[in-house]
Structures are given as structure tokens and as C-alpha cells.
Amino acid sequence: MNKKIEKAINEQILKENFSSQFYLSMASWAENQGLSGTAKFLYAHSDEERMHMLKFVKFVNERGGVAQISGIEQPPHKFKSLNHVFESLLEHELMVTQSINEIVDICLKEKDFSTHNFLQWFVNEQLEEEALARNILDKLKLIGEDKSGLYMFDKDIETLISAPKTTENV
């Protein structure tokens, strides 16, 4: 495996690991706020990010590289509001998108078309992640300070949980 690409993907593994823990922290916060639907959504999102990390780990190892699982910094665990949670989520997803795009750029420069092809799934996934976060923020803006709207939002967000993925799908 090309060493530049291996290094970039190992950095992405760290980011995906952090993403999983970040969303786990958000889920815990939501659960402690009585937002059980939001917590379920974020717990599922945390699991999804872990599956993304595993996709990268398996890809590097299958290509003859060595996937590295590094320690991560502690994610934030205090949030001002539900809006703050999802604003943080969108900001984080934008950073992940930029990181994936940088790896795609390296692949094109290094003429590693197999890895470029592999990354297209993540490019599409990031489009979906950003759109989902923006959609949720739009709904929260509509709700404003309406407690009954927040209650309905918390019930409805559970429907956004995608089908569970297993490591076999990775």
C-alpha cells in the first residue's frame, strides 16, 4: 500500500474513532436531559461511525498496510442545548468531509485508483451525513422554544435511525 495513503487513512481511522466517541458523548448528554429518542439516534450514530472506522481498518490491512488504532482525546461531554449538540455534529461532519476529500486528492495524485474507488462510498456517506444534520437543525429552528415541539422532535428522531450494521457488512 502506498505509504502516503496508508498514513492518511490511519489518520482517518483516528478521526472515525473520535467521531464514534463524540456521538456517544452526545448520546449520554441527551439521555441525561430526558431526550431518550435523541439519545437512541446518537447511540446508533456512534455505532455507525465505529463501522466506518472498521471499514478503513480492514481496507488498510487487506491492502498490505498496517492499520493503527490510536488513542483519542476526550470528546466534549457538556452541551448548552440540543441545538448546540447538532451544530457540533454538523461542524464535525464538515471536518470529516474535508478529511475524506483530502485523502481522495492524495489518491488521485498518487494514481491509486483502487483506494479512490473505495473512498467513493465515504464521499457519498458524507453527503448524507451533512444533509441529515442540516435537516435536523432546520427542524430544531422551526421548533424554537416550543416544549411540545421538542417532545415530538424527540419521538420522531428515532425514525431517522438507519438499519443496524454489523462488522460483516464492513
C-alpha positions as CSV (number, residue, x, y, z in Angstrom):
1,M,0.0,0.0,0.0
2,N,1.2,3.5,-0.8
3,K,2.8,4.9,2.4
4,K,1.2,8.4,1.9
5,I,-2.2,6.9,1.5
6,E,-1.7,4.5,4.4
7,K,-0.7,7.4,6.7
8,A,-3.7,9.5,5.6
9,I,-6.1,6.6,6.1
10,N,-4.6,5.8,9.6
11,E,-5.3,9.5,10.4
12,Q,-8.8,9.0,9.2
13,I,-9.2,5.9,11.4
14,L,-8.4,8.1,14.4
15,K,-11.0,10.7,13.2
16,E,-13.6,8.0,12.8
17,N,-12.8,6.6,16.2
18,F,-13.2,10.1,17.7
19,S,-16.5,10.6,15.8
20,S,-17.9,7.4,17.4
21,Q,-16.8,8.6,20.9
22,F,-18.0,12.2,20.2
23,Y,-21.5,10.9,19.3
24,L,-21.5,8.6,22.2
25,S,-20.8,11.5,24.5
26,M,-23.7,13.5,22.8
27,A,-26.0,10.5,23.4
28,S,-25.1,10.3,27.0
29,W,-25.8,14.0,27.4
30,A,-29.2,13.7,25.6
31,E,-30.1,10.7,27.8
32,N,-29.4,12.8,30.9
33,Q,-31.6,15.6,29.6
34,G,-34.6,13.2,29.3
35,L,-34.3,13.1,25.5
36,S,-34.5,9.3,25.0
37,G,-35.3,9.4,21.3
38,T,-32.4,11.7,20.6
39,A,-30.1,9.5,22.7
40,K,-31.1,6.4,20.7
41,F,-30.4,8.2,17.5
42,L,-27.0,9.4,18.7
43,Y,-26.1,5.9,20.1
44,A,-26.9,4.4,16.7
45,H,-24.9,7.2,15.0
46,S,-21.9,6.4,17.3
47,D,-22.2,2.7,16.2
48,E,-22.3,3.8,12.6
49,E,-19.1,5.8,13.0
50,R,-17.4,2.8,14.6
51,M,-18.4,0.8,11.5
52,H,-16.8,3.5,9.3
53,M,-13.6,3.1,11.3
54,L,-13.7,-0.6,10.9
55,K,-14.1,-0.3,7.1
56,F,-10.9,1.7,7.0
57,V,-9.1,-0.7,9.3
58,K,-10.0,-3.7,7.2
59,F,-9.2,-1.9,3.9
60,V,-5.7,-0.9,5.0
61,N,-4.9,-4.4,6.3
62,E,-6.3,-6.1,3.2
63,R,-4.2,-3.9,1.0
64,G,-1.0,-4.9,2.8
65,G,-0.7,-1.9,5.1
66,V,-0.9,-1.8,8.8
67,A,-3.9,-0.1,10.4
68,Q,-3.1,1.8,13.5
69,I,-5.6,2.2,16.3
70,S,-4.5,5.2,18.3
71,G,-5.8,6.7,21.5
72,I,-8.1,9.7,21.1
73,E,-8.6,12.9,23.1
74,Q,-11.7,13.0,25.3
75,P,-14.7,14.4,23.4
76,P,-16.7,17.2,24.9
77,H,-19.4,16.0,27.2
78,K,-21.3,19.2,28.1
79,F,-23.6,20.9,25.6
80,K,-25.5,24.1,26.0
81,S,-28.6,22.8,24.3
82,L,-29.9,20.3,21.8
83,N,-29.2,22.9,19.1
84,H,-25.6,23.0,20.3
85,V,-25.4,19.2,20.0
86,F,-26.5,19.2,16.4
87,E,-24.5,22.3,15.4
88,S,-21.4,20.5,16.8
89,L,-22.4,17.4,14.9
90,L,-22.7,19.3,11.6
91,E,-19.4,21.1,12.2
92,H,-17.7,17.7,12.9
93,E,-19.2,16.1,9.8
94,L,-17.9,19.0,7.7
95,M,-14.4,18.4,9.1
96,V,-14.7,14.7,8.3
97,T,-15.9,15.5,4.8
98,Q,-12.8,17.7,4.3
99,S,-10.6,15.0,5.5
100,I,-12.1,12.4,3.2
101,N,-11.7,14.8,0.3
102,E,-8.0,15.3,1.2
103,I,-7.5,11.5,1.0
104,V,-9.2,11.4,-2.3
105,D,-6.9,14.1,-3.6
106,I,-3.8,12.2,-2.4
107,C,-5.2,9.1,-4.2
108,L,-5.5,11.0,-7.4
109,K,-2.0,12.5,-7.1
110,E,-0.6,9.0,-6.3
111,K,-2.7,7.4,-9.1
112,D,-4.1,4.9,-6.6
113,F,-7.5,4.3,-8.3
114,S,-8.4,1.3,-6.1
115,T,-8.3,3.4,-3.0
116,H,-10.0,6.2,-4.8
117,N,-12.8,3.8,-5.7
118,F,-13.1,2.6,-2.1
119,L,-13.4,6.2,-0.9
120,Q,-16.3,7.0,-3.1
121,W,-18.6,5.2,-0.6
122,F,-17.4,7.6,2.1
123,V,-17.8,10.6,-0.2
124,N,-21.4,9.7,-0.7
125,E,-21.9,8.9,3.0
126,Q,-20.6,12.3,4.0
127,L,-23.2,14.0,1.6
128,E,-25.9,12.1,3.5
129,E,-24.4,12.9,6.9
130,E,-24.3,16.6,6.2
131,A,-27.8,16.7,4.7
132,L,-29.1,14.8,7.8
133,A,-27.5,17.2,10.2
134,R,-28.8,20.2,8.3
135,N,-32.3,18.7,8.2
136,I,-32.3,18.2,11.9
137,L,-31.1,21.7,12.6
138,D,-33.8,23.1,10.3
139,K,-36.4,21.1,12.4
140,L,-35.0,22.4,15.6
141,K,-35.1,26.0,14.3
142,L,-38.8,25.5,13.4
143,I,-39.5,24.2,17.0
144,G,-37.7,27.1,18.7
145,E,-38.6,27.1,22.4
146,D,-41.8,25.1,22.0
147,K,-41.6,22.3,24.6
148,S,-44.4,20.2,22.9
149,G,-42.5,20.6,19.6
150,L,-39.3,19.4,21.3
151,Y,-41.2,16.4,22.7
152,M,-42.5,15.5,19.2
153,F,-39.0,16.0,17.7
154,D,-37.5,13.6,20.3
155,K,-40.1,11.0,19.5
156,D,-39.7,11.5,15.7
157,I,-35.8,11.4,15.6
158,E,-35.9,7.7,16.3
159,T,-37.3,7.1,12.9
160,L,-34.0,8.5,11.4
161,I,-32.0,5.6,12.8
162,S,-30.7,3.6,9.9
163,A,-30.8,-0.2,9.9
164,P,-28.2,-1.7,12.2
165,K,-24.9,-2.6,10.5
166,T,-22.6,-5.3,11.6
167,T,-18.9,-5.8,11.1
168,E,-19.9,-8.4,8.5
169,N,-21.1,-5.6,6.3
170,V,-17.9,-3.7,6.7
